[in-house]
Amino acid sequence: MSAEEVVVSVDTARCVGTGLCAATAPADLELGPDGRARPRRARSTEVGELTEAAELCPMEAIAVHRAATGEQIAPLW
């Protein structure tokens, strides 16, 4: 059985650059030169870390979707 792939996106208009996401999911998220979060890669299998990063974001700027279906899995509103 293969690991589930997810896609992470960052709404840079909402992001204020707290860095919580990059600290929580450093393999997949980083702060860019503008101080805002951005994905490091197009897809990931680090579902737990990315879900936690999305849930921790105080601005709700991060969204995690299943790559296969597009269903949003974090944050859960």
C-alpha positions, 0 to 999 in steps of 0.5 A, spaced: 500 500 500 502 506 498 502 512 502 497 518 501 499 524 497 497 531 499 498 538 496 499 544 500 497 551 498 499 557 502 494 564 501 500 569 501 495 574 502 493 571 509 500 569 511 503 573 516 510 569 517 509 567 524 513 561 522 509 556 526 508 552 519 515 551 517 517 549 524 512 544 524 513 541 517 520 543 515 520 538 509 514 541 506 514 548 508 519 554 508 519 562 509 520 565 503 525 571 502 518 575 503 517 572 510 511 568 508 510 561 507 511 557 501 511 550 499 517 546 498 514 541 493 508 540 489 506 533 493 508 530 500 506 524 504 507 528 510 500 528 512 500 528 519 505 534 519 502 538 514 495 537 517 498 540 524 501 546 520 495 548 517 491 547 524 496 551 527 496 557 522 493 563 526 491 566 519 488 560 516 493 561 510 495 554 509 490 548 506 492 541 505 488 537 500 488 530 498 492 529 491 487 524 488 481 527 490 482 534 491 478 534 498 480 539 503 483 535 509 486 541 513 484 545 516 477 543 518 472 548 519 
